[in-house]
């Protein structure tokens, strides 16, 4: 039976492979899009990232009362 370190290593390798595959598909799709559609997509992606980060920081603040306490955890 594999130990936890081995399991994490396999998980990480699998994640990297999936990420590379997604990136290849993303690049292919971006090449097919017209410039205005590509710009709209990039804008929406940036909006989503800002929203995701804001929600994550809100969660951290609520869960740990402060980001400094999170580092202590």
C-alpha positions, 0 to 999 in steps of 0.5 A: 500500500502506498504511503501518504507521500506517494499518494500526494506525489501521484495526485500532484503529477496527475494534477499537472498532467490535467493542467497541461491538457487544459492549457493546450485546449485553452490555447487552441480555443483562443486561436479560433476566437475572433479578437473581440470575443477573445477580449470579452472572454479575457475580461470575464476571466479577470472579473471571475478571478477578482471575485474568487479572490475576494470571496477567499479573503472574506472566508479567511477573515471570517474563519480565522478572524484575521489573516495573521491568525491564519498564518499561526494556524 
